[in-house]
Amino acid sequence: MLEALRDLKIPIVTTNYDGLIEEVTKLPAVTWKEKHKIERIAHGQEEAVLHLHGHGDQPESSILGIRDYEDIRTDDHAQAAINALRLTKSLLFVGCGEGLNDPNFGPFSSGWRR
C-alpha cells in the first residue's frame, strides 16, 4: 500500500516518529522544523514523508507533550505549511489513531469520517 501511495506522487504526511514509510518508499523524512523542505513539498517540488510530530532520527523535532504542541502551534511557518497542505492538496489519513487528536488537525476535521 505504501508503494502505491508513493506512486500517486502526492504528499505523504504522518504523525508517526518511525521510518517505516521511508524504508518502504525510499523517500526521505522531513520534519516540521525543516521549513525550506516543507515549502518544496507543499509546492510539489520535492517528494518526501512529512513527519508532523517529528522523527526519531531528529529528537529535537518530536512533539511529545503540551509544551511541544505549543511550540508547533505558535510556529508561524509550520502553521502556514499545514494550512497550505490543507488548502491545496487532497489528504488521505491512513492508519492514524490518537495522533489525529492533535489540535493542529482541527481545520482538517470538519466533515471527515473515521
C-alpha positions in Angstrom: 0.0 0.0 0.0 2.8 2.4 0.8 4.4 1.9 -2.6 1.0 2.6 -4.2 0.7 5.8 -2.2 4.2 6.9 -3.3 3.4 6.2 -6.9 0.4 8.7 -6.7 3.0 11.5 -6.3 1.0 13.1 -3.5 2.4 14.4 -0.2 2.7 11.7 2.4 2.2 13.1 5.9 2.4 11.2 9.1 2.2 11.7 12.9 4.4 8.6 13.4 8.0 9.0 14.6 9.4 5.9 12.9 10.9 5.5 9.5 8.7 2.6 8.2 7.2 4.7 5.4 10.7 5.8 4.3 12.0 2.3 4.5 9.3 1.1 2.0 9.0 4.1 -0.2 12.7 5.1 -0.3 11.6 8.7 0.2 13.4 11.0 2.7 12.0 12.1 6.0 11.2 15.7 6.6 10.1 17.2 9.9 8.0 20.3 10.7 11.3 22.1 11.6 12.7 21.8 8.1 11.0 24.9 6.8 12.5 25.1 3.3 11.8 21.5 2.6 8.2 21.7 3.7 7.7 24.6 1.2 9.1 22.4 -1.6 6.8 19.5 -0.6 3.7 21.8 -0.5 4.6 23.2 -3.9 5.1 19.7 -5.4 8.8 20.3 -6.0 10.0 17.6 -3.7 8.8 14.2 -2.7 9.3 13.2 1.0 7.5 11.9 4.0 6.5 14.9 6.2 6.5 14.0 9.9 4.2 16.4 11.7 5.1 15.1 15.1 8.8 14.7 14.4 11.1 11.9 13.5 13.1 9.5 15.7 16.3 10.5 13.9 15.7 14.1 14.9 14.7 14.1 18.5 14.5 17.9 18.7 11.6 17.7 16.3 9.5 15.3 18.4 6.1 16.5 19.7 5.6 14.6 22.9 3.9 16.9 25.4 1.9 20.1 26.0 4.9 22.4 25.6 5.9 20.7 22.3 2.4 21.1 21.0 2.5 24.8 21.9 5.8 25.1 20.0 4.3 23.8 16.8 1.1 25.7 17.3 3.0 29.0 17.7 5.4 28.4 14.9 4.1 30.6 12.1 5.9 28.7 9.3 4.7 25.3 10.5 1.2 26.6 10.7 1.4 28.2 7.2 2.7 24.9 5.8 -0.1 22.9 7.4 -2.7 25.3 6.1 -1.1 25.3 2.6 -1.4 21.5 2.5 -5.0 21.7 3.8 -6.0 24.3 1.2 -4.1 22.9 -1.9 -4.0 19.1 -1.5 -6.4 16.3 -1.1 -5.4 14.4 2.1 -5.8 10.8 2.9 -5.0 9.8 6.5 -4.1 6.1 6.7 -3.5 4.1 9.9 -4.0 7.1 12.2 -5.1 6.8 15.7 -4.9 9.2 18.5 -2.4 11.4 16.5 -5.4 12.9 14.8 -6.5 14.4 18.1 -3.6 16.9 17.6 -5.0 20.4 17.8 -3.3 21.2 14.5 -5.8 18.9 12.8 -8.8 20.9 13.8 -9.1 22.7 10.4 -8.9 19.3 8.6 -11.5 17.5 10.7 -14.7 19.3 9.7 -16.8 16.7 7.9 -14.4 13.8 7.9 -15.3 10.2 8.7 -13.3 7.8 10.7 
